[in-house]
Structure formats: structure tokens, C-alpha cells
Amino acid sequence: MKRNYWIKIIISFVLLALLSGCWDSRDINYRSTPILMGVTKDEDLYHVFLVIPVSVVSEQRNLAKVDGKGATIVDAIEQLKKKIETTIDLEHIGFVVLGEELGKEGIGKIINTFMRMRDMPATPTVAFTKEDMDTYIDQMINTFQKVGVPIFGFLEKQTGWEIYSPEVSLWQVYRGIHSYTSDIAVPIISSNENLEMDYFGALVLKNGKIVETLDDLEVLLMNLLNNEENVIKTFITIDETTDVELVERDVEYDYKYNGGEIDLTIKLEFVMIVAEAEDHLDDEDIQKKFEEKVEKDTLQLVEKLQDKHADVLGISNRIRKNYTHNELKNFLNETYPNINVKVEVEAVIENNGKIRNLNNDDFEDWDKQKQD
């Protein structure tokens, strides 16, 4: 009986220890949660910036900048932490901005470091900036405090630039760098006095290095060919006087093996609305001009990327199952550039956008009221 008594006492103490709460917790007032990280290089040292939301009087939200330098990314972050009294939690970082010069040198090592760091999330949106990182972040913070625009709002879903911007997360950049059959395109930005940033298209990375630049139209075509949903309900300028709105689209890839060669036909089908056009142009004229433009621009984009041995259109991924692991290692350098590509475009105009006749029956009651 006495033995059972002591067993119950021990169990009670164990349960009390389990119910004692988070013994290693830290008050939120002593934590800083950065929302953006900027990385550049100052001579031989990595220069890391963090943008941290801070609360001031009247519950107004402001942004603060803190930076550190080191021989490695981790060293720079550790030096940065010494400048701030609170504990820095990297788990809430939503955006990583890299200096364009790093992209020219290669960002493979940097991305690998981020993926190894246990407190760094794999989901932040990644972008390059054309300007000095310190200047860019200062301008962004000043703009935010003046107009209150949400930080990096233009790169988020369902916002204005998503149709021209390849929203890319950290893990997607890592996958693109290490994939045998696909590469990655990362948006390039800079600050703006009126808004938080200007957008300049995208940089194509091959093995972590910049090999090509895509303008906004080429990024739009890339999103179309990758079947991205965000390109619907957007406008394409055919010429100086004609614009159409895309309502629906369908993309098909038809591969055929012809001896030792691969023939690829990319079939693009569109349903569109005429948004602006000269009155003398009929539906057939607009449809023909649209089909010719998209066919020409798409073929030029494919050839441009084949010349750099870089595939951001998903062409190689669709046939990689037909090759062995060893064959895939040199696929982008040997097989992909020699694929014979043909583009076919078919468009249907759902609404020609003609101005309504004010003398039709629909306006009969309105005319009577006006006369009375």
C-alpha cells in the first residue's frame, strides 16, 4: 500500500511538470518578426537587411530597417541580431529581395543556405532589384509611411501586376536551380517615389545564374504557356489602336518523334472580347491580327530561350518521362535546343465591342421620359 502511495506521488509530480506550460516561451513584446529580407554583397561580405514592423503611438504601424555584414549569410544574420535587443523570428518573412549583381554571380549557394536554415520558411516570394539595396529599402519604407500601401502588394495574388509577374517562392527557385529539365524566371523590380516599386519583367536563371531577361509581354506569354490561371481577364495590345481582353484560353502540346528529332506543336485557343479598335476593322481583321501576333511572339520567345538552353515554359518537363535519369542530366543542353517548335493560334471573338445604337427599341422608354 505504501509503495502505491509513492508511485501516485511521483506520477502527480510528472503530470504537474507537463502542465506547467511553455517553459521556454518568450513574451511577444520581446520578439521581432521581419517581413522582408534583402541580400546583397559589399565587396567580399554578404550584406543582409531585415524590414521589421514596429508599433508606435496611436497603434500606427511603421517599418524599421536593420542590417548586418558577414563572410556568410548566416554570419551576416548573426551580426545583425547583435544590433537589436529583441529576439528575431525569421518564420514570418514573406519576401526575399536579392541584388541583381548576385544573380550574375550565381545565387545557388544563397538559396541552398536558406533551405538549410531551420528558422527560415520555404514560402517567401523572391525578387531581384536593379538598384542599391539600402536605397531601395529606404525608399520603400518612406513610401509605405506616406501612403500606407501594403508592403509588396503588387506581387501578391489577385493584384494588378500578377499577370506580368512570375510570382516565385523560395522553394520554387531551389527546385528550378537543381532541376534537370526546368529553369526559373524571377521578377526584377526597383523602388518608385509614388508606389513601392516598379516592375521590369523577369530574369531567367539557369543553374542559379542570370542568362536572359524577359519583358512584361514575354512573361505574360510564359504564364499563358504554363496554363497559369491569372492571365485570364487581362488585355493584350495588338497594335497602336487595337486591344482585346482574354476571356478563355486553352493550351495543348503535341509531341511527335521523327527519327532522332522531336517535333512540337503548341496549340493556343482563345476566346476574347474586343476592348478597343478602329471602326473600319471587322472581326475577321482583328482575329487575324491577334493570331499572327501571338504566334510570332510565342515562337520568338521559345527560340530565345532555346538559344540560352533555358526552359521556363515547361516544354522539357512534359516529355522527361521518356528519358532515363542519365539522359536527363544533359537534356537542356543537348536535346531541348534542337526541338522543332511550331505554334498554332486560333481565336474566337465573343463580343466585338460595337457601340450600341441609341435609337433602338431598348431606349424607347428613356426617349419618352426625356420628351415629357
TORKOL-4160 file (C-alpha; in steps of 0.2 Angstrom, whole numbers, padded with zeros to 4 digits, m for minus):
372
<pt num="1" X="0000" Y="0000" Z="0000"/>
<pt num="2" X="0014" Y="0012" Z="0004"/>
<pt num="3" X="0023" Y="0008" Z="m0012"/>
<pt num="4" X="0007" Y="0013" Z="m0022"/>
<pt num="5" X="0006" Y="0029" Z="m0012"/>
<pt num="6" X="0024" Y="0034" Z="m0018"/>
<pt num="7" X="0020" Y="0029" Z="m0036"/>
<pt num="8" X="0005" Y="0040" Z="m0036"/>
<pt num="9" X="0015" Y="0055" Z="m0029"/>
<pt num="10" X="0029" Y="0053" Z="m0042"/>
<pt num="11" X="0015" Y="0052" Z="m0056"/>
<pt num="12" X="0007" Y="0068" Z="m0049"/>
<pt num="13" X="0024" Y="0077" Z="m0050"/>
<pt num="14" X="0027" Y="0071" Z="m0068"/>
<pt num="15" X="0009" Y="0077" Z="m0073"/>
<pt num="16" X="0012" Y="0094" Z="m0064"/>
<pt num="17" X="0028" Y="0096" Z="m0074"/>
<pt num="18" X="0019" Y="0093" Z="m0091"/>
<pt num="19" X="0005" Y="0105" Z="m0086"/>
<pt num="20" X="0017" Y="0119" Z="m0082"/>
<pt num="21" X="0015" Y="0127" Z="m0099"/>
<pt num="22" X="0029" Y="0133" Z="m0112"/>
<pt num="23" X="0044" Y="0134" Z="m0101"/>
<pt num="24" X="0054" Y="0141" Z="m0115"/>
<pt num="25" X="0042" Y="0154" Z="m0121"/>
<pt num="26" X="0046" Y="0172" Z="m0124"/>
<pt num="27" X="0034" Y="0187" Z="m0122"/>
<pt num="28" X="0029" Y="0194" Z="m0139"/>
<pt num="29" X="0035" Y="0211" Z="m0134"/>
<pt num="30" X="0052" Y="0204" Z="m0134"/>
<pt num="31" X="0051" Y="0197" Z="m0152"/>
<pt num="32" X="0054" Y="0205" Z="m0169"/>
<pt num="33" X="0045" Y="0197" Z="m0184"/>
<pt num="34" X="0053" Y="0203" Z="m0200"/>
<pt num="35" X="0043" Y="0203" Z="m0216"/>
<pt num="36" X="0056" Y="0206" Z="m0229"/>
<pt num="37" X="0074" Y="0201" Z="m0231"/>
<pt num="38" X="0086" Y="0210" Z="m0243"/>
<pt num="39" X="0103" Y="0202" Z="m0248"/>
<pt num="40" X="0117" Y="0210" Z="m0257"/>
<pt num="41" X="0136" Y="0209" Z="m0257"/>
<pt num="42" X="0148" Y="0223" Z="m0251"/>
<pt num="43" X="0165" Y="0218" Z="m0258"/>
<pt num="44" X="0168" Y="0201" Z="m0251"/>
<pt num="45" X="0155" Y="0202" Z="m0237"/>
<pt num="46" X="0136" Y="0197" Z="m0238"/>
<pt num="47" X="0125" Y="0212" Z="m0233"/>
<pt num="48" X="0109" Y="0207" Z="m0226"/>
<pt num="49" X="0094" Y="0218" Z="m0222"/>
<pt num="50" X="0078" Y="0215" Z="m0212"/>
<pt num="51" X="0062" Y="0225" Z="m0213"/>
<pt num="52" X="0053" Y="0224" Z="m0196"/>
<pt num="53" X="0035" Y="0231" Z="m0192"/>
<pt num="54" X="0035" Y="0242" Z="m0176"/>
<pt num="55" X="0021" Y="0249" Z="m0166"/>
<pt num="56" X="0021" Y="0267" Z="m0162"/>
<pt num="57" X="0009" Y="0280" Z="m0154"/>
<pt num="58" X="m0009" Y="0278" Z="m0158"/>
<pt num="59" X="m0007" Y="0260" Z="m0164"/>
<pt num="60" X="0001" Y="0266" Z="m0180"/>
<pt num="61" X="0011" Y="0253" Z="m0189"/>
<pt num="62" X="0029" Y="0259" Z="m0196"/>
<pt num="63" X="0043" Y="0249" Z="m0203"/>
<pt num="64" X="0061" Y="0249" Z="m0197"/>
<pt num="65" X="0077" Y="0243" Z="m0205"/>
<pt num="66" X="0091" Y="0233" Z="m0198"/>
<pt num="67" X="0106" Y="0226" Z="m0207"/>
<pt num="68" X="0122" Y="0216" Z="m0204"/>
<pt num="69" X="0138" Y="0210" Z="m0214"/>
<pt num="70" X="0147" Y="0194" Z="m0213"/>
<pt num="71" X="0158" Y="0182" Z="m0223"/>
<pt num="72" X="0142" Y="0171" Z="m0225"/>
<pt num="73" X="0123" Y="0173" Z="m0225"/>
<pt num="74" X="0122" Y="0165" Z="m0208"/>
<pt num="75" X="0136" Y="0176" Z="m0201"/>
<pt num="76" X="0128" Y="0192" Z="m0208"/>
<pt num="77" X="0112" Y="0187" Z="m0199"/>
<pt num="78" X="0121" Y="0184" Z="m0183"/>
<pt num="79" X="0129" Y="0201" Z="m0184"/>
<pt num="80" X="0113" Y="0209" Z="m0187"/>
<pt num="81" X="0105" Y="0201" Z="m0172"/>
<pt num="82" X="0118" Y="0209" Z="m0161"/>
<pt num="83" X="0111" Y="0226" Z="m0166"/>
<pt num="84" X="0093" Y="0223" Z="m0159"/>
<pt num="85" X="0088" Y="0219" Z="m0141"/>
<pt num="86" X="0073" Y="0208" Z="m0146"/>
<pt num="87" X="0073" Y="0190" Z="m0152"/>
<pt num="88" X="0072" Y="0190" Z="m0171"/>
<pt num="89" X="0060" Y="0177" Z="m0178"/>
<pt num="90" X="0063" Y="0173" Z="m0197"/>
<pt num="91" X="0047" Y="0162" Z="m0198"/>
<pt num="92" X="0036" Y="0176" Z="m0204"/>
<pt num="93" X="0047" Y="0183" Z="m0218"/>
<pt num="94" X="0036" Y="0185" Z="m0234"/>
<pt num="95" X="0048" Y="0192" Z="m0246"/>
<pt num="96" X="0066" Y="0190" Z="m0251"/>
<pt num="97" X="0074" Y="0203" Z="m0262"/>
<pt num="98" X="0091" Y="0199" Z="m0270"/>
<pt num="99" X="0103" Y="0211" Z="m0278"/>
<pt num="100" X="0104" Y="0209" Z="m0297"/>
<pt num="101" X="0123" Y="0208" Z="m0296"/>
<pt num="102" X="0121" Y="0192" Z="m0285"/>
<pt num="103" X="0111" Y="0184" Z="m0299"/>
<pt num="104" X="0125" Y="0187" Z="m0311"/>
<pt num="105" X="0137" Y="0179" Z="m0300"/>
<pt num="106" X="0125" Y="0165" Z="m0295"/>
<pt num="107" X="0113" Y="0163" Z="m0281"/>
<pt num="108" X="0114" Y="0144" Z="m0279"/>
<pt num="109" X="0124" Y="0144" Z="m0263"/>
<pt num="110" X="0112" Y="0158" Z="m0255"/>
<pt num="111" X="0096" Y="0148" Z="m0259"/>
<pt num="112" X="0104" Y="0132" Z="m0253"/>
<pt num="113" X="0108" Y="0141" Z="m0236"/>
<pt num="114" X="0090" Y="0147" Z="m0235"/>
<pt num="115" X="0084" Y="0130" Z="m0237"/>
<pt num="116" X="0095" Y="0123" Z="m0224"/>
<pt num="117" X="0091" Y="0136" Z="m0211"/>
<pt num="118" X="0078" Y="0128" Z="m0199"/>
<pt num="119" X="0070" Y="0145" Z="m0194"/>
<pt num="120" X="0069" Y="0151" Z="m0212"/>
<pt num="121" X="0052" Y="0147" Z="m0221"/>
<pt num="122" X="0052" Y="0140" Z="m0239"/>
<pt num="123" X="0037" Y="0150" Z="m0245"/>
<pt num="124" X="0043" Y="0169" Z="m0246"/>
<pt num="125" X="0041" Y="0177" Z="m0263"/>
<pt num="126" X="0058" Y="0180" Z="m0271"/>
<pt num="127" X="0063" Y="0195" Z="m0282"/>
<pt num="128" X="0078" Y="0204" Z="m0289"/>
<pt num="129" X="0081" Y="0223" Z="m0288"/>
<pt num="130" X="0091" Y="0233" Z="m0300"/>
<pt num="131" X="0096" Y="0247" Z="m0288"/>
<pt num="132" X="0107" Y="0248" Z="m0272"/>
<pt num="133" X="0098" Y="0238" Z="m0258"/>
<pt num="134" X="0100" Y="0251" Z="m0245"/>
<pt num="135" X="0092" Y="0264" Z="m0256"/>
<pt num="136" X="0078" Y="0253" Z="m0262"/>
<pt num="137" X="0073" Y="0248" Z="m0244"/>
<pt num="138" X="0074" Y="0266" Z="m0238"/>
<pt num="139" X="0063" Y="0272" Z="m0252"/>
<pt num="140" X="0050" Y="0258" Z="m0249"/>
<pt num="141" X="0049" Y="0262" Z="m0231"/>
<pt num="142" X="0047" Y="0280" Z="m0234"/>
<pt num="143" X="0033" Y="0277" Z="m0247"/>
<pt num="144" X="0024" Y="0265" Z="m0235"/>
<pt num="145" X="0024" Y="0278" Z="m0221"/>
<pt num="146" X="0017" Y="0291" Z="m0233"/>
<pt num="147" X="0004" Y="0282" Z="m0242"/>
<pt num="148" X="0001" Y="0266" Z="m0232"/>
<pt num="149" X="0002" Y="0254" Z="m0247"/>
<pt num="150" X="0004" Y="0236" Z="m0241"/>
<pt num="151" X="0022" Y="0230" Z="m0242"/>
<pt num="152" X="0025" Y="0222" Z="m0259"/>
<pt num="153" X="0006" Y="0221" Z="m0263"/>
<pt num="154" X="0009" Y="0221" Z="m0281"/>
<pt num="155" X="0017" Y="0204" Z="m0281"/>
<pt num="156" X="0003" Y="0196" Z="m0271"/>
<pt num="157" X="m0011" Y="0186" Z="m0278"/>
<pt num="158" X="m0026" Y="0195" Z="m0287"/>
<pt num="159" X="m0017" Y="0211" Z="m0289"/>
<pt num="160" X="m0013" Y="0222" Z="m0304"/>
<pt num="161" X="0004" Y="0215" Z="m0309"/>
<pt num="162" X="0002" Y="0197" Z="m0307"/>
<pt num="163" X="m0002" Y="0194" Z="m0325"/>
<pt num="164" X="0015" Y="0201" Z="m0330"/>
<pt num="165" X="0025" Y="0195" Z="m0314"/>
<pt num="166" X="0030" Y="0177" Z="m0311"/>
<pt num="167" X="0026" Y="0175" Z="m0293"/>
<pt num="168" X="0040" Y="0163" Z="m0287"/>
<pt num="169" X="0043" Y="0156" Z="m0270"/>
<pt num="170" X="0060" Y="0152" Z="m0262"/>
<pt num="171" X="0057" Y="0133" Z="m0264"/>
<pt num="172" X="0052" Y="0135" Z="m0282"/>
<pt num="173" X="0069" Y="0144" Z="m0285"/>
<pt num="174" X="0078" Y="0130" Z="m0276"/>
<pt num="175" X="0069" Y="0117" Z="m0287"/>
<pt num="176" X="0072" Y="0127" Z="m0303"/>
<pt num="177" X="0091" Y="0128" Z="m0299"/>
<pt num="178" X="0093" Y="0109" Z="m0296"/>
<pt num="179" X="0081" Y="0103" Z="m0309"/>
<pt num="180" X="0087" Y="0094" Z="m0325"/>
<pt num="181" X="0073" Y="0099" Z="m0336"/>
<pt num="182" X="0066" Y="0116" Z="m0330"/>
<pt num="183" X="0073" Y="0133" Z="m0325"/>
<pt num="184" X="0065" Y="0148" Z="m0316"/>
<pt num="185" X="0061" Y="0166" Z="m0320"/>
<pt num="186" X="0062" Y="0178" Z="m0306"/>
<pt num="187" X="0054" Y="0196" Z="m0306"/>
<pt num="188" X="0065" Y="0211" Z="m0306"/>
<pt num="189" X="0060" Y="0227" Z="m0298"/>
<pt num="190" X="0065" Y="0244" Z="m0291"/>
<pt num="191" X="0058" Y="0257" Z="m0280"/>
<pt num="192" X="0046" Y="0271" Z="m0285"/>
<pt num="193" X="0043" Y="0288" Z="m0277"/>
<pt num="194" X="0024" Y="0286" Z="m0278"/>
<pt num="195" X="0022" Y="0267" Z="m0276"/>
<pt num="196" X="0033" Y="0254" Z="m0268"/>
<pt num="197" X="0041" Y="0248" Z="m0283"/>
<pt num="198" X="0042" Y="0247" Z="m0302"/>
<pt num="199" X="0042" Y="0231" Z="m0312"/>
<pt num="200" X="0054" Y="0227" Z="m0326"/>
<pt num="201" X="0050" Y="0210" Z="m0331"/>
<pt num="202" X="0059" Y="0194" Z="m0326"/>
<pt num="203" X="0076" Y="0187" Z="m0326"/>
<pt num="204" X="0079" Y="0169" Z="m0332"/>
<pt num="205" X="0090" Y="0159" Z="m0320"/>
<pt num="206" X="0100" Y="0143" Z="m0327"/>
<pt num="207" X="0109" Y="0134" Z="m0313"/>
<pt num="208" X="0106" Y="0149" Z="m0302"/>
<pt num="209" X="0114" Y="0162" Z="m0314"/>
<pt num="210" X="0105" Y="0175" Z="m0324"/>
<pt num="211" X="0106" Y="0171" Z="m0343"/>
<pt num="212" X="0092" Y="0181" Z="m0351"/>
<pt num="213" X="0079" Y="0194" Z="m0347"/>
<pt num="214" X="0060" Y="0194" Z="m0351"/>
<pt num="215" X="0050" Y="0209" Z="m0354"/>
<pt num="216" X="0032" Y="0210" Z="m0347"/>
<pt num="217" X="0024" Y="0203" Z="m0363"/>
<pt num="218" X="0036" Y="0188" Z="m0364"/>
<pt num="219" X="0031" Y="0185" Z="m0345"/>
<pt num="220" X="0013" Y="0186" Z="m0350"/>
<pt num="221" X="0016" Y="0173" Z="m0364"/>
<pt num="222" X="0026" Y="0162" Z="m0352"/>
<pt num="223" X="0011" Y="0162" Z="m0340"/>
<pt num="224" X="m0001" Y="0158" Z="m0354"/>
<pt num="225" X="0010" Y="0143" Z="m0360"/>
<pt num="226" X="0011" Y="0137" Z="m0342"/>
<pt num="227" X="m0008" Y="0137" Z="m0340"/>
<pt num="228" X="m0007" Y="0150" Z="m0326"/>
<pt num="229" X="m0025" Y="0155" Z="m0321"/>
<pt num="230" X="m0020" Y="0173" Z="m0318"/>
<pt num="231" X="m0019" Y="0178" Z="m0336"/>
<pt num="232" X="m0037" Y="0177" Z="m0339"/>
<pt num="233" X="m0047" Y="0193" Z="m0339"/>
<pt num="234" X="m0032" Y="0203" Z="m0345"/>
<pt num="235" X="m0029" Y="0214" Z="m0360"/>
<pt num="236" X="m0017" Y="0211" Z="m0375"/>
<pt num="237" X="m0012" Y="0226" Z="m0386"/>
<pt num="238" X="m0012" Y="0220" Z="m0404"/>
<pt num="239" X="m0006" Y="0237" Z="m0411"/>
<pt num="240" X="m0007" Y="0255" Z="m0408"/>
<pt num="241" X="m0026" Y="0256" Z="m0410"/>
<pt num="242" X="m0032" Y="0238" Z="m0405"/>
<pt num="243" X="m0034" Y="0230" Z="m0388"/>
<pt num="244" X="m0043" Y="0214" Z="m0384"/>
<pt num="245" X="m0047" Y="0206" Z="m0367"/>
<pt num="246" X="m0044" Y="0187" Z="m0365"/>
<pt num="247" X="m0059" Y="0178" Z="m0358"/>
<pt num="248" X="m0054" Y="0160" Z="m0360"/>
<pt num="249" X="m0039" Y="0150" Z="m0367"/>
<pt num="250" X="m0033" Y="0133" Z="m0369"/>
<pt num="251" X="m0015" Y="0126" Z="m0372"/>
<pt num="252" X="m0010" Y="0110" Z="m0379"/>
<pt num="253" X="0007" Y="0102" Z="m0383"/>
<pt num="254" X="0008" Y="0089" Z="m0396"/>
<pt num="255" X="0025" Y="0080" Z="m0397"/>
<pt num="256" X="0030" Y="0069" Z="m0411"/>
<pt num="257" X="0046" Y="0059" Z="m0413"/>
<pt num="258" X="0053" Y="0060" Z="m0431"/>
<pt num="259" X="0068" Y="0048" Z="m0431"/>
<pt num="260" X="0081" Y="0056" Z="m0420"/>
<pt num="261" X="0071" Y="0073" Z="m0420"/>
<pt num="262" X="0057" Y="0080" Z="m0409"/>
<pt num="263" X="0043" Y="0090" Z="m0417"/>
<pt num="264" X="0032" Y="0100" Z="m0405"/>
<pt num="265" X="0016" Y="0109" Z="m0410"/>
<pt num="266" X="0010" Y="0121" Z="m0397"/>
<pt num="267" X="m0009" Y="0124" Z="m0400"/>
<pt num="268" X="m0016" Y="0140" Z="m0392"/>
<pt num="269" X="m0035" Y="0143" Z="m0392"/>
<pt num="270" X="m0043" Y="0160" Z="m0386"/>
<pt num="271" X="m0060" Y="0167" Z="m0383"/>
<pt num="272" X="m0059" Y="0186" Z="m0382"/>
<pt num="273" X="m0068" Y="0202" Z="m0381"/>
<pt num="274" X="m0063" Y="0217" Z="m0392"/>
<pt num="275" X="m0060" Y="0232" Z="m0380"/>
<pt num="276" X="m0053" Y="0245" Z="m0392"/>
<pt num="277" X="m0052" Y="0245" Z="m0411"/>
<pt num="278" X="m0054" Y="0256" Z="m0426"/>
<pt num="279" X="m0072" Y="0256" Z="m0433"/>
<pt num="280" X="m0066" Y="0251" Z="m0450"/>
<pt num="281" X="m0059" Y="0234" Z="m0443"/>
<pt num="282" X="m0071" Y="0220" Z="m0444"/>
<pt num="283" X="m0070" Y="0204" Z="m0433"/>
<pt num="284" X="m0060" Y="0194" Z="m0445"/>
<pt num="285" X="m0047" Y="0208" Z="m0447"/>
<pt num="286" X="m0045" Y="0209" Z="m0428"/>
<pt num="287" X="m0045" Y="0190" Z="m0426"/>
<pt num="288" X="m0031" Y="0188" Z="m0439"/>
<pt num="289" X="m0020" Y="0201" Z="m0432"/>
<pt num="290" X="m0021" Y="0194" Z="m0415"/>
<pt num="291" X="m0017" Y="0176" Z="m0421"/>
<pt num="292" X="m0002" Y="0182" Z="m0431"/>
<pt num="293" X="0005" Y="0192" Z="m0417"/>
<pt num="294" X="0003" Y="0179" Z="m0403"/>
<pt num="295" X="0010" Y="0166" Z="m0415"/>
<pt num="296" X="0025" Y="0177" Z="m0420"/>
<pt num="297" X="0029" Y="0182" Z="m0402"/>
<pt num="298" X="0027" Y="0165" Z="m0394"/>
<pt num="299" X="0039" Y="0157" Z="m0407"/>
<pt num="300" X="0052" Y="0171" Z="m0404"/>
<pt num="301" X="0051" Y="0168" Z="m0385"/>
<pt num="302" X="0053" Y="0149" Z="m0387"/>
<pt num="303" X="0068" Y="0152" Z="m0399"/>
<pt num="304" X="0076" Y="0165" Z="m0387"/>
<pt num="305" X="0075" Y="0153" Z="m0373"/>
<pt num="306" X="0081" Y="0138" Z="m0383"/>
<pt num="307" X="0096" Y="0148" Z="m0388"/>
<pt num="308" X="0101" Y="0150" Z="m0370"/>
<pt num="309" X="0097" Y="0132" Z="m0366"/>
<pt num="310" X="0085" Y="0138" Z="m0353"/>
<pt num="311" X="0067" Y="0131" Z="m0351"/>
<pt num="312" X="0054" Y="0141" Z="m0341"/>
<pt num="313" X="0040" Y="0136" Z="m0352"/>
<pt num="314" X="0038" Y="0118" Z="m0346"/>
<pt num="315" X="0042" Y="0111" Z="m0363"/>
<pt num="316" X="0055" Y="0098" Z="m0356"/>
<pt num="317" X="0045" Y="0093" Z="m0341"/>
<pt num="318" X="0031" Y="0086" Z="m0352"/>
<pt num="319" X="0042" Y="0073" Z="m0360"/>
<pt num="320" X="0055" Y="0069" Z="m0347"/>
<pt num="321" X="0047" Y="0053" Z="m0343"/>
<pt num="322" X="0053" Y="0046" Z="m0360"/>
<pt num="323" X="0071" Y="0048" Z="m0354"/>
<pt num="324" X="0082" Y="0039" Z="m0342"/>
<pt num="325" X="0090" Y="0048" Z="m0327"/>
<pt num="326" X="0107" Y="0049" Z="m0335"/>
<pt num="327" X="0099" Y="0056" Z="m0351"/>
<pt num="328" X="0090" Y="0070" Z="m0342"/>
<pt num="329" X="0107" Y="0077" Z="m0335"/>
<pt num="330" X="0111" Y="0084" Z="m0352"/>
<pt num="331" X="0094" Y="0086" Z="m0359"/>
<pt num="332" X="0093" Y="0105" Z="m0358"/>
<pt num="333" X="0110" Y="0107" Z="m0366"/>
<pt num="334" X="0108" Y="0093" Z="m0380"/>
<pt num="335" X="0090" Y="0089" Z="m0383"/>
<pt num="336" X="0080" Y="0104" Z="m0379"/>
<pt num="337" X="0088" Y="0117" Z="m0390"/>
<pt num="338" X="0085" Y="0105" Z="m0405"/>
<pt num="339" X="0067" Y="0103" Z="m0403"/>
<pt num="340" X="0057" Y="0109" Z="m0419"/>
<pt num="341" X="0043" Y="0120" Z="m0412"/>
<pt num="342" X="0028" Y="0126" Z="m0422"/>
<pt num="343" X="0015" Y="0137" Z="m0415"/>
<pt num="344" X="m0004" Y="0137" Z="m0420"/>
<pt num="345" X="m0016" Y="0150" Z="m0413"/>
<pt num="346" X="m0035" Y="0150" Z="m0415"/>
<pt num="347" X="m0045" Y="0165" Z="m0408"/>
<pt num="348" X="m0064" Y="0167" Z="m0407"/>
<pt num="349" X="m0072" Y="0184" Z="m0403"/>
<pt num="350" X="m0086" Y="0183" Z="m0391"/>
<pt num="351" X="m0090" Y="0201" Z="m0391"/>
<pt num="352" X="m0084" Y="0214" Z="m0404"/>
<pt num="353" X="m0087" Y="0229" Z="m0393"/>
<pt num="354" X="m0098" Y="0239" Z="m0405"/>
<pt num="355" X="m0106" Y="0254" Z="m0398"/>
<pt num="356" X="m0124" Y="0252" Z="m0395"/>
<pt num="357" X="m0137" Y="0261" Z="m0406"/>
<pt num="358" X="m0146" Y="0274" Z="m0396"/>
<pt num="359" X="m0161" Y="0274" Z="m0407"/>
<pt num="360" X="m0165" Y="0255" Z="m0405"/>
<pt num="361" X="m0180" Y="0249" Z="m0395"/>
<pt num="362" X="m0171" Y="0247" Z="m0379"/>
<pt num="363" X="m0171" Y="0266" Z="m0377"/>
<pt num="364" X="m0189" Y="0269" Z="m0382"/>
<pt num="365" X="m0195" Y="0272" Z="m0364"/>
<pt num="366" X="m0180" Y="0283" Z="m0360"/>
<pt num="367" X="m0184" Y="0294" Z="m0375"/>
<pt num="368" X="m0202" Y="0296" Z="m0370"/>
<pt num="369" X="m0197" Y="0302" Z="m0352"/>
<pt num="370" X="m0184" Y="0314" Z="m0360"/>
<pt num="371" X="m0198" Y="0322" Z="m0371"/>
<pt num="372" X="m0210" Y="0323" Z="m0356"/>
